[in-house]
């Protein structure tokens, strides 16, 4: 399946082909640690267990913490 992927910390938007059906599987396929991001699917924050579909837009935002 093909989706549009935006990775915030790289400021890069690209169309990618994935074998994955869920966001967590896509993160594994892309070698991205799920603990370090928040996922937005088609403009809505979703859990990593959400399913991906052809033509979706997945945006990955870095988690920032501090004290």
N, C-alpha and C positions, 0 to 999 in steps of 0.2 A: 504494500500500500504506500501511497505517497502522501506526505503531510508537509505543511509549512512549519519550520522550526525556527524560533527566535530564542537566542541565548543572550540574556541581558548583559552579563559580565563581559561578553565578547562583542556586544552591540552588532550582532550578525543575524540576518534573517535569510534562510535558505530553504529550498525544497529538498526533502530527503525521502529516500525509499527505505522502509522499515519492514522487518518480518514480524515485529511485535504487535500484539493486540491490546496491551495495556500500557499505561504510562510507565509503570515500574519496570516492565520488560524492556520498553524503549530506552529507559535510562541505563539499564544494564547493557543493552546493545550499543549504546553511545558512549559507554564507559564514564557515566556521570554518577557521582555518589548522591543518592536520593536525600540524604540528611542535609545536604548543602543547598537545596533548592526548594522553591514553592512553584507548583505547576498551575498554569492557567490554560484551559482548553476552550478555544473559541470565545475568549474574553471572560471566562468564569473560573475562579479558583476552585480546583477540584482535588480530591485525594489521588494519590499515585495509583490507586486501584481502578481508576476510571478507564473505560475502553476508548480506544482510538478508532477512527473511521476514515476512509478515503477522503482527502480534501480538508481534514481538520487543520486548525492552527494551534500548535502547542508552543506556549511561551514559558521559558524557564527563568525564574528570578532568583538571584542569590539571597540566601538568608544572612542577615547581618545581626550580630549580637555584640553585646559589650556591657560594660558596667561602669 
